[in-house]
Structure formats: structure tokens, C-alpha cells
Amino acid sequence: MKVLIVEARYHESVADALADGATAALEKGGASFERLSVPGALEIPPAIALAAATRRYDGFLGLGCVLKTGSFHFEMIAAESAHGLMRLGIEHLLCIGNGILACENEEEALRLADFSRGDAGGEAARACVALMQWRARLGLGA
């Protein structure tokens, strides 16, 4: 199993914490991985779509964080990035773990991302591995 981790680096400390949990979970699940950095959460779905076209990966992991700014912009980014990942998964039968957090503030995001407390990156990675295993059991291949 080979996974592409696409991580938005906009909030670097949160991105690092998410990646720590995700990589640990992928290693434990027996998956190899590559990492790709993109500027923000909205760039994650198109990056996955481009990589999926190469057929080099069995699964994908989107990691990032969107913090509330008090404007509609926050809600739009959070919703559209999640919607983009869901569409890719359903329409293209891709195994995608969604580790994009939408939080009130950086403190909340760090708590959710931290490997020893929330482990959101690990949870997303385990979801991706579970989908890849389910696809294999169904005989659908990569």
C-alpha cells in the first residue's frame, strides 16, 4: 500500500503535529508514503486529483487546518476542501483520509492534532488504510 500525504502548510505547527500522527499510523498499518506540501486546504483536492491520474498511489491523505476568522471565508474553505475530498473519493473510487481540521483557534487545532491527545492525523491515516483494505477485499484493486 502506497499513500500520498498532501499537507497544507499554512499553519505549520498544526501541519507538523498532524503529519506526526499520520506517518506513525501509516507505518503501523504497513503502508509506505510520500509527502507533498501545498499552500492551503483548498489546494489539497486538486493535488490529489492530479496524483490520482498517475495511478502510482493506493490511497491519499489530506492534512491541514482552517482556523475561524469570523468571516464566511473560513466556512467556505472548510466546506469546499471537505467536499472536494468527498467528491474525489466517491466519483473516482479513491481511498482518502480527511485530516483537514476546522477549528476556532490554533490552541484547539493543536490539541486535536497532537499525537498524544487528539491524533487527528492518525485517525485520518487509519481511515485511509481501512478504505484501502476494504477495496482490496472487494477485489477492486488500486
C-alpha positions in Angstrom: 0.0 0.0 0.0 1.4 3.3 -1.1 -0.2 6.6 0.2 0.4 10.1 -0.9 0.1 12.6 2.0 -0.9 16.0 0.8 -0.4 18.5 3.6 -1.4 22.2 3.7 1.5 24.1 5.4 -0.5 27.3 6.1 -0.5 26.6 9.9 2.9 24.9 10.2 2.8 23.8 13.8 -0.6 22.1 13.3 0.6 20.6 10.0 3.6 19.1 11.7 1.5 17.6 14.5 -1.0 16.1 12.0 1.9 14.6 10.0 3.5 13.1 13.1 0.3 11.1 13.9 -0.4 10.3 10.2 3.0 8.9 9.5 3.1 6.8 12.7 -0.3 5.3 11.8 0.7 4.6 8.2 3.9 2.9 9.3 2.0 0.8 11.9 -0.6 -0.1 9.2 2.1 -1.3 6.8 1.8 1.5 4.3 4.6 3.3 2.6 4.1 7.0 1.9 5.3 10.1 0.1 4.6 13.7 1.3 3.6 16.7 -0.8 3.2 20.2 0.6 0.7 22.6 -0.8 -0.1 26.2 0.5 -3.5 25.7 1.9 -6.5 23.4 2.3 -8.2 24.3 -1.0 -5.2 23.0 -2.9 -5.4 19.6 -1.3 -8.2 18.1 -3.5 -6.7 19.3 -6.8 -3.3 17.9 -5.8 -4.9 14.6 -5.0 -6.8 14.6 -8.3 -3.5 15.2 -10.2 -1.7 12.5 -8.4 -4.5 10.0 -8.8 -4.2 10.4 -12.5 -0.7 8.8 -12.3 -2.1 5.6 -10.7 1.1 5.5 -8.5 -0.8 5.6 -5.2 -3.3 3.3 -3.5 -4.6 5.9 -1.1 -4.4 9.6 -0.3 -4.4 11.6 2.9 -5.3 15.2 3.1 -3.9 17.1 6.1 -4.4 20.7 7.0 -6.1 23.2 9.2 -8.6 26.0 8.7 -9.0 28.5 11.6 -12.1 30.6 12.2 -11.6 34.1 11.1 -15.1 35.4 11.9 -15.9 35.6 8.2 -17.7 33.4 5.6 -14.2 32.7 4.1 -13.5 30.2 7.0 -16.7 28.3 6.4 -16.2 28.2 2.6 -12.6 26.9 2.8 -13.6 24.2 5.4 -16.6 23.1 3.5 -15.1 23.2 0.0 -12.0 21.3 0.9 -14.0 18.6 2.6 -16.5 18.5 -0.3 -13.6 18.2 -2.8 -12.2 15.2 -1.0 -15.6 13.5 -0.7 -16.3 14.0 -4.4 -12.9 12.6 -5.4 -13.5 9.5 -3.1 -17.0 8.8 -4.4 -16.7 9.7 -8.1 -13.2 8.3 -8.7 -13.3 5.5 -6.1 -10.3 6.8 -4.3 -9.3 5.9 -0.7 -8.9 9.2 1.0 -8.4 10.0 4.7 -9.6 13.5 5.6 -7.4 15.1 8.2 -8.3 18.7 7.5 -9.3 20.4 10.8 -11.7 23.3 11.0 -11.2 24.9 14.4 -11.9 28.0 16.4 -8.3 28.8 17.1 -4.8 27.4 16.9 -4.9 26.0 20.5 -7.9 23.8 19.7 -6.2 22.7 16.4 -3.0 21.7 18.2 -5.0 19.8 20.8 -6.8 17.8 18.1 -3.7 17.3 16.0 -1.4 16.3 18.9 -0.4 12.6 18.7 -0.9 12.0 22.4 -4.2 13.9 22.8 -6.4 14.1 19.7 -4.4 12.4 17.0 -6.5 13.7 14.1 -3.7 12.9 11.6 -3.5 9.3 12.8 -7.3 8.9 12.6 -7.3 10.1 9.0 -4.5 7.8 8.2 -6.2 4.8 9.8 -9.4 5.7 7.8 -7.3 5.7 4.6 -5.8 2.3 5.4 -9.2 0.9 6.3 -10.6 2.0 2.9 -7.6 0.5 1.0 -8.1 -2.8 2.9 -11.9 -2.7 2.1 -11.2 -2.0 -1.6 -8.8 -5.0 -1.7 -11.4 -7.3 0.0 -13.9 -6.2 -2.7 -11.4 -7.2 -5.3 -11.3 -3.7 -6.9 -7.6 -3.3 -7.0 -5.8 0.1 -6.9 
